[in-house]
Amino acid sequence: MTFSADTRFHRQLFLFNGLLPAVLILIDGWRGKLGANPVEFVTRATGVLTLVFLILTLLVTPLRKIYGWNWLLKQRRLVGLYAFFYGCAHLLTYLAYDRDWQLVTVVGDVYKRPFIAIGMFSFLLMVPLAVTSTNAMIKKLGGPRWAQLHRLTYYVTIGGVLHYWIIVKSDVTYPFFFAVVLALLLGYRVVMSIKKARGAAPRAS
Amino acid sequence: MKDRSHIPSSEVTPEETFLNRRFFMKSAIWAGSTLATAGLYRTFSPRPEVKNTGAAIATVAEPSVQTALAADEKVNSFTDIAGYNNYYEFSTDKSEVAAKAKDFVTNPWSVQVGGLVQKPRNFDLADLLKFESVERTYRFRCVEGWSMVIPWVGFPLSKLLNQVEPLSAATHVAFETYYDIKQMPDSRYAGIDLPYVEGLRLDEAMHPLTLLATGLYGKTLPNQNGAPVRLVVPWKYGFKSIKSVVKITLMDREPPTTWSLANPGEYGFYSNVNPKVDHPRWSQAHERRIGEMGSRPTLMFNGYAEQVAHLYKGMDLSVDF
C-alpha cells in the first residue's frame, strides 16, 4: 500500500497531532506551568488553535489541486472538527473565566465589544458546519448544497482573524500572519473561479 | 517491441525489506509530526521560573502612608512579578520579556533631570541609591485587566524633585524610557512609537505614594521590571509607571504620553484606575489577580482613593480618563 492510500495511518496521525496541543495544555495546567496568567494563556492558545485548524481546512483544496494530494480530502472533516473543538474550548474559557458563568452578561458583552460580537458570530457559524459533518447529513443535503453550506468556513475564518486582530493592543504580527495566509488561500479560490469561468465561456457560446 | 512494464524479479524489493522500510517511514513520520506539533506548542507556551539575582538594597522603616491591603490579598511571588511583564521594547509577549531583557545594560546609567527647574542635574546610579530607600507593597493594576501585589523598594519621587527645585511655572513632569534598537531589536514589532514617554501632573508627581523604584523583594530591579530605576504610580494603570527612566523634564503643559499617542480614544493622560470607566474594548469593573483563578472587583483609584481622590476633585473622570 502506498502512503497516499494508507487512510488509516493518516487518520491516526491527524487524530493524534490534533489532540496533542490540548493534552499538553492539560498537562502544563496540571503541573501549574501555564505561566503567571493561565487563563489568558489558555484563552489565547485555544483561540489561535481554532484559527490554525480553520486555515488547515482551507489548505486542503489548494494542496490537492497543486500537488494532487487527494488523500487529504478524507482528513478534512477531522481537521474541521478540531477547529470546532478548540473553538468550543475557547468559548468555554471565556464563559467560565471572563464571564464567571454569568451567562446573562454575555448579551451585554456582545453588544458592547465588537470583537466579542465577531468572535461569537463566527463560532455560531461553525455550529451548522459541525452538525452537518456526518455522512448521513452530507447524503441528506446532497453534495452541491452541502459544499455551498460549508463555504461558510471562509466567513468563519475571516471573522476569526478579525476577532484576533482587534483584541491585540499594538503588536499585530501574529494576526497579520494569519491574515496574509488567509488572503492567499481565498485569493487562490478567486483566481481559480475566474479561470474556470473563462474556460467555460467559449464552450457556452 | 520490448515490454517496458516487465520488471525482472531480481529488481523486485523483497516483501520483508519493503515492510521494514514502510515501518521505518511510518515511525519517522510519527516522530517528526509529534516533535513538530509539541515543539510549536512549546515555542508559544510560557516559560517562567525566574531567579532573583539582584543585589540587596537596605531599607528603612517608615510610618504607613497607605490604606492596608485586605486580609485576603497576598503579595505575588517573585516569579509572577519578574516572569510576566509588559515591556514592549523587548517583546510584546509578557512571558518572553525576562529572557529577551537578560543582557540589557543598566550600568552605567544616568537620569537627566531638567526643564523648568532651578538646579538641573544628572543622577547616576550611585546618586539614586543614596536616597533613603523604603519598602512599599502596592497593588499594580494593568489596563489589560490583570493585577498583582508587588513589594517595591524605592523612594518618593518628590525627594528627587525637591533636590532640583521646580520653578513655580512648572505644572507637569515628563518621563522618558531608555531606547536603543540594538539592545532592543524586537522593539520594531512593538507597534508603538519609541522611546516610550509618560507624564504626570506636578501634584501627582509630588504625591507621597508616587515612587521611584530601584528594586523589588529587597533587591535591585530585574531588567524586565524596568531596571535600574522606574516610576510607580499605584493608583494609575500600569503603563503610567514608566520603566528604565533616563529623562525627567519639568514642563508648563501636559506632556505627550505613548499610549494616548498610539490610541487617544482608548488611553487618556490621567489613566487612573477606575472601575466605572470601561476601556472601549473591555470592562474595567473587575480584574484577575495573578495567582488567583476567580476575578476581583476593581477598586476606585486601585484602592488608594483615600490618599489621592482629592487630586481630582471637580473633574469628570469619564472625560479626563
Interface residues (C-beta under 8 A of the other chain):
Chain A: F3 F9 L13 F16 N17 L20 P21 L24 I25 D28 K33 L34 G35 A36 N37 P38 V39 E40 F41 A45 V48 Y97 D100 D109 K112 R113 P114 F115 I166 I167 K169 S170 D171 V172 T173
Chain B: M25 K26 I29 W30 S33 T34 T37 A38 Y41 R42 F44 S45 P46 R47 P48 T79 D80 G83 Y84 Y88 T92 K94 S95 E144 W146 Y189 A190 G191 I192 A262 N263 D278 R281 W282 S283 R288 I290 G291 M293 G294 S295
